[in-house]
């Protein structure tokens, strides 16, 4: 067991998605209709962040993270905020 532990600590396996925005990844995985709805939701979250109206509108990064989680997409609310403000690795 100790040798397995040492091996895992000295031979990391690169993650092919490590430099990729999680939202960009989800957008590339969904159907056209789902992508349109998701882009609309992202735009609403973006506007709510910009106008500081998230609490009034309900369009929050946490809400979107929970919705995505319900459908087995793991995207943190922090990553959603980064995507919305353009501070991520994708072109959006």
Secondary structure, 3 states (H helix, E strand, C coil): CHHHHHHHHHCCCCCCCCCCCHHHHHHHHCCHHHHHHHHHHHHHHHHHHHHCCHHHHCCCHHHHHHHHHHCCCCCCHHHHHHHHCCCCCCCC
